Amino acid sequence: MKPIYLDYAAATYIDPRVLKKMVPYLKGNFGNPSSLHLIGRNTKTAIEGARSVIAGILNVEPSEIIFTGSGTESDNLAIFGVAKAYKSFGNHIIVSKIEHKAVFEAAKKLGKEGFEITYLDVDSKGLIKLSEFKKILRKDTILVSIMYANNEIGAVQPITKISKIIRNFRKKHNSIFPIFHTDACQAAGALDLKINKLETDLMTLNSSKIYGPKGIGCLYKAEKIKLEPLIVGGGQENGMRAGTENTALIVGFAEALKLAEKLRVKESRRLKKLRDYFIKRILKEISNSRLNGHLIKRLPNNVNVSIGGVEGESLMLMLDREGIFASTGSACTSESLEPSHVLLAIGLLSEMAHCSLRFTLGRKTTKSDIDRVLKILPKIVYKLRKISSIKR
């Protein structure tokens, strides 16, 4: 039987069309983009072309796109960059309790450095409470970071409503604060990324979730926003990220995002049908199972379930033996024995959080794949429950 990959939220394969665009810059067009000779200028032109493509998709200026080495670096640049650039104006930062570790750990580090961090609650479905958000905004709040779509449970936040609250607060206090950042790494290819609709000041994207190469991301930064750079040196990326740019990765990223945007509506519709079919059958055919995250306001490819009486890690390993590849949550924390902070934040007890399993669908996922998983999964659950000490 062919392997079934259902961990697209962790990483995607490189689309052949993306690789084709990259190859010339892995071979002959090897010049340093900062060099003034023809070979250098050629690679510089390629990078600026890629920057324009991404800017066009976001409906922003090319100068507002900063290329980085990953989504994590982009998140770090946004959080640390704002905090250090504006620390004389305030020291209060708000992040949601279900942020990716790239934001969550950055906020914790700033908390140890004297910043006051408020961790915003979410409801049992993973959505922030707008009324509570309004209450915790303060005059000294310099930064708000709330992710667009969660990488573990797929919950999609009401970004436009959050933006409106922030704009009204700024107007009331005649201030530029708080600055609003969103991590949109999981949203790309599924949700609208146009900044004129979302009205965020900073937005993180990366390539490895949209069938592009790993090791490349970007940060949208509104022209008016100041950042303290994390990496200094030669002044590349308009002084925001020093280091010789990787032309092949940048070109691949832009092509991947262009394709993802082109396919977004049709592919999201297809995946949503598969997702809902998958969820319905799991909840019907496996006792004491529950869906984590909102049923409707979730990414079209995300299925996160807790199955009582069975450890998620054991399930994952047994599925692996059958050639079915899923995960227990974020790939960035897969080696941790601690329960997911996201699942705890939505109210799951630690024991049930350990029973979670995340399936994320992608371009190669078919209904026959899902049917095969649904044939095997209940049998594995039955077998593991017979030997498990976990209550169900």
Secondary structure, 3 states (H helix, E strand, C coil): CCCEECECCCCCCCCHHHHHHHHHHHCCCCCCCCCCCHHHHHHHHHHHHHHHHHHHHHCCCHHHEEEECCHHHHHHHHHHHHHHHCCCCCCEEEEECCCCHHHHHHHHHHHHCCCEEEEECECCCCCECHHHHHHHCCCCEEEEECCCECCCCCEECCHHHHHHHHHHHHHHHCCCCCEEEEECCCCCCCCCCCHHHHCCCEEEEECCCCCCCCCCEEEEECCCCCCCCCCCCCCCHHHCCCCCCCHHHHHHHHHHHHHHHHHHHHHHHHHHHHHHHHHHHHHHHCCCEEECCCCCCECCCEEEEEECCCCHHHHHHHHHHCCEECECCCHHHCCCCCCCHHHHHCCCCHHHHCCEEEEECCCCCCHHHHHHHHHHHHHHHHHHHHHCCCCC
